[in-house]
C-alpha cells in the first residue's frame, strides 16, 4: 500500500483523496528587560515579558504594546476598536470560495489554539491611527518554536508586511520560527503565494525558506443541473460537517465523501473515498457528489491537494480527477521556516 497523508492513497480496497484542510509553561518568571535586536538590517526595541493571548491581561505597567517601527508608524496590541479595520484587511485577502469572516470567527482566530501557548495579536498603525496591518503569533508549547500564524496588510504591501514580520521575529526571539504552518479558522495552512506576492517577498527577505505544501482548488456549483434521482445519502457527521454515501441506482454503495459544515453556502471537501472498481469513474462520482451538494443549496466547494512530490505519485491523478469534475486550481499554498 502507498498512502500519502493529506493526499491520494491507493490500497487494494480503495482510492482516497484527502484534503490538507482537515483547522503549559508560564512567562511569569521571565525577566522584563528592554533590548534592541537587529532583524533584516533594522533595530527593533522590544520587551519579552508578555502574557498569554486572550487568557490574561499583560502585566500591569508593561510597556510592550506600542513599538515604533518606522516613520510615523507604530505597533501596538490589538484592541476591540480595531476589529472592523482588521476584518476589512482579512476580507481583502480571502481566496475564492471562502465565506465572509464575521466578528465571532475573528475572535476565534485571536486565540493561540491547541498546542500553542503564549502569543499575541498586534496591529501596525499610521501616525493618524489608521490600521495598516495585523499579525498574529504564538509559541508552540511542545518545542518552543515560534509561530507566525497569520498576517494581513493594506494591498499586501511588501514594505508593510516586512515591518510586521520583523516585529514578530523580535517578539519571538532567537529561535526557529514557522509561518503559515498550521490551519486556522481564517483558512488552510500555507500562504497563497500567487495572490499574496508582497507577503511572500517579505518572508523571503527576512530569511524564511518556503516549502510547497498544497494546491487550493475551488468549484462554483450554481451552474450544475439537478438530478432527478437520488445518488447519495447525506447524514450529519458526529465530528461536524456532512458525510455523503455515494451509490448506484440499485443502492450499491460505491464511495463516500466528507465535507465541512456549510457556512454561507460554502463547504470544504475534506476527503473522498471510492471503491476500486470505480476508480475510472472517479471524476463522474465526484461530480455526482457536487450535484447533491448543489441540490442542498451549496454554492462554493473548496479543497486542498498535496503539492507534487516524488514520494507521492498520485498527485497528478488526484488533480486530474478534481479538474475533470470542474474544480479550478486557484493558488499554491507554501509554508515557511526561519532557523536561528
Buried (B, 14 or more C-beta within 10 A) or exposed (E): EEEBEBBBBBEEEBBBBBBBBBBEEEBEEEEBEEEEBEBBEBEBEBBBBBBBBBEEEBBEEBEBBEBEBBEEBBBBBBEEEBBEBBBEBBEEBBBBBBBEBEEEBBEBBBBBBEEBBBBBBBBBBEEEEEBBBBBBBBBBBEEEBBBBBBBBBBEBBBEBBBBBBBBBBBBBBEBBBBBBBBBBBBBBBBBBBEBBEBBBBBBEBBBBEBEBBBBBBBBBBEEBEEEEEEBBBBEEBEEEBBBBBBBEEEEEEBBBBBBBEBBEBBBBBBBBBBBEEBBEBBBEBBBBBBBBBBBBEBBBBBBBBBBEEEEBEBBEBBBEBBBEBBBEBBBBBBBBBBEE
